[in-house]
Amino acid sequence: VGGSLVSTFQGWVVASTLQVHFFDMIMGVYQSLVVIATVVFKMKGNYCEFDQDWRTSTYCIILGILYTFSAHGSLLSIVQLSVVRSISLVSNNTIHIRKSLILCISTSLILLNVLNSIIPSVPSAYIQNVFRTEIFLTYAKENPSVSTNLLNETLLRESYERVFN
């Protein structure tokens, strides 16, 4: 029954553990698809020739969403387990919670995870620029002779100050 009480957070632990298994399964699907994509790229020849086409393709976007969804979902589930374990230790397992609360919080975190996974792929220049590192490295864009790999802490600080000040 959705409103029944669960003692010692057992229900929450089971729900979080099942979530970890689910997100790990999604990560397995992602890794399998990456292997397939890698084989296809190897058969096509030089990846550099179609790098831009690949990174803007629907398949790459789907892989990015799968990766973000599974990686962040696993982390959120592990955080849930840790928080619940900490609360149960502090309360000496005397707190009772409703199954409906477990379901509500778990569902809310999954929905936030879905949004977090999908928003970077929205075809809006404003949104996509938020998720690009180069906007934080304006010095490198203004001075192409400087490799972004060789930027030192001072250059990064200058770029940060230009963007945010």
C-alpha positions as CSV (number, residue, x, y, z in Angstrom):
1,V,0.0,0.0,0.0
2,G,1.4,3.4,-1.0
3,G,0.8,5.0,2.3
4,S,2.1,2.3,4.6
5,L,5.1,2.9,6.9
6,V,8.5,1.3,6.3
7,S,10.8,1.0,9.3
8,T,14.6,1.5,9.3
9,F,14.6,2.9,5.8
10,Q,14.5,-0.6,4.3
11,G,12.2,0.5,1.5
12,W,14.4,3.5,0.6
13,V,17.5,1.3,0.5
14,V,15.8,-1.2,-1.8
15,A,14.5,1.6,-4.1
16,S,17.9,3.3,-4.3
17,T,19.7,-0.1,-4.9
18,L,17.3,-0.9,-7.8
19,Q,17.9,2.6,-9.2
20,V,21.7,2.0,-9.2
21,H,21.1,-1.3,-11.0
22,F,18.9,0.4,-13.6
23,F,21.3,3.2,-14.2
24,D,24.2,0.8,-14.5
25,M,22.3,-1.2,-17.1
26,I,21.8,2.0,-19.1
27,M,25.5,2.6,-18.9
28,G,26.1,-0.9,-20.3
29,V,23.8,0.0,-23.2
30,Y,25.7,3.2,-23.7
31,Q,29.1,1.4,-23.7
32,S,27.8,-1.2,-26.2
33,L,26.7,1.5,-28.5
34,V,30.0,3.3,-28.2
35,V,31.8,0.1,-29.2
36,I,29.5,-0.3,-32.2
37,A,30.2,3.4,-33.2
38,T,33.9,2.9,-32.8
39,V,33.8,-0.2,-35.1
40,V,31.9,1.8,-37.7
41,F,34.3,4.7,-37.5
42,K,37.3,2.3,-38.0
43,M,35.6,0.8,-41.1
44,K,34.9,4.3,-42.5
45,G,38.5,5.4,-42.3
46,N,39.8,8.6,-40.9
47,Y,37.6,9.9,-38.1
48,C,38.9,13.5,-38.5
49,E,37.2,13.7,-41.9
50,F,33.7,13.4,-40.4
51,D,34.3,14.6,-36.8
52,Q,32.0,17.6,-37.0
53,D,29.2,15.6,-38.7
54,W,29.4,13.0,-36.0
55,R,29.4,15.4,-33.1
56,T,26.3,17.1,-34.5
57,S,24.5,13.9,-35.4
58,T,21.4,12.6,-33.6
59,Y,23.3,9.4,-32.7
60,C,26.0,11.3,-30.8
61,I,23.4,13.4,-29.1
62,I,21.5,10.2,-28.0
63,L,24.8,8.7,-26.7
64,G,25.5,11.9,-24.7
65,I,22.0,11.8,-23.2
66,L,22.4,8.1,-22.3
67,Y,25.8,8.7,-20.7
68,T,24.7,11.8,-18.7
69,F,21.5,10.1,-17.6
70,S,23.2,6.9,-16.4
71,A,26.3,8.4,-14.8
72,H,24.4,11.1,-12.9
73,G,21.5,8.7,-12.1
74,S,23.9,6.3,-10.4
75,L,25.6,9.1,-8.5
76,L,22.2,10.4,-7.3
77,S,21.1,6.9,-6.2
78,I,24.4,6.4,-4.3
79,V,23.9,9.8,-2.6
80,Q,20.4,8.7,-1.6
81,L,21.8,5.6,-0.1
82,S,24.4,7.5,1.8
83,V,22.0,10.1,3.2
84,V,19.5,7.5,4.2
85,R,22.2,5.5,5.9
86,S,23.5,8.5,7.8
87,I,20.0,9.5,8.9
88,S,19.3,5.9,10.1
89,L,22.5,5.8,12.1
90,V,21.8,9.2,13.7
91,S,18.2,8.3,14.5
92,N,19.1,4.7,15.7
93,N,16.6,3.3,13.1
94,T,13.6,4.8,14.9
95,I,12.3,7.0,12.1
96,H,9.5,5.7,10.0
97,I,8.8,7.0,6.5
98,R,6.0,6.4,4.0
99,K,6.5,4.5,0.8
100,S,4.8,7.3,-1.0
101,L,7.5,9.7,0.1
102,I,10.2,7.3,-1.1
103,L,8.4,7.1,-4.5
104,C,8.0,10.9,-4.7
105,I,11.6,11.7,-3.9
106,S,13.0,9.0,-6.2
107,T,10.7,10.1,-9.0
108,S,11.6,13.7,-8.5
109,L,15.4,13.0,-8.7
110,I,14.9,10.9,-11.8
111,L,12.9,13.7,-13.5
112,L,15.7,16.2,-12.6
113,N,18.2,13.8,-14.0
114,V,16.2,13.5,-17.3
115,L,16.1,17.3,-17.5
116,N,19.9,17.5,-16.8
117,S,20.5,15.0,-19.5
118,I,18.4,16.6,-22.2
119,I,18.9,20.3,-21.7
120,P,22.5,20.4,-23.1
121,S,21.2,18.9,-26.4
122,V,18.5,21.5,-26.9
123,P,19.2,23.2,-30.3
124,S,19.5,26.7,-28.9
125,A,22.6,28.7,-29.3
126,Y,22.3,30.2,-25.9
127,I,21.9,26.9,-24.1
128,Q,24.6,25.2,-26.1
129,N,27.1,28.0,-25.4
130,V,26.5,27.5,-21.6
131,F,27.8,24.0,-22.0
132,R,30.9,24.8,-24.1
133,T,34.2,25.3,-22.4
134,E,35.5,27.8,-25.0
135,I,33.3,30.6,-23.6
136,F,35.4,30.4,-20.5
137,L,38.6,30.5,-22.5
138,T,38.1,33.8,-24.3
139,Y,41.9,34.5,-24.3
140,A,42.5,31.5,-26.4
141,K,39.8,32.6,-28.9
142,E,41.3,36.0,-29.1
143,N,44.8,34.7,-29.5
144,P,44.7,31.6,-31.7
145,S,48.5,31.1,-31.4
146,V,48.1,30.0,-27.8
147,S,47.1,26.4,-27.5
148,T,44.3,25.8,-24.9
149,N,46.4,22.9,-23.6
150,L,49.2,25.3,-22.6
151,L,47.0,27.8,-20.8
152,N,48.3,28.4,-17.4
153,E,46.5,29.4,-14.3
154,T,47.0,33.1,-15.0
155,L,45.4,32.9,-18.4
156,L,42.5,30.9,-17.1
157,R,42.0,33.6,-14.3
158,E,42.1,36.4,-16.9
159,S,39.5,34.6,-19.1
160,Y,37.3,34.0,-16.1
161,E,37.5,37.7,-15.1
162,R,36.6,38.8,-18.7
163,V,33.5,36.6,-18.7
164,F,32.2,37.2,-15.2
165,N,33.3,40.8,-14.4
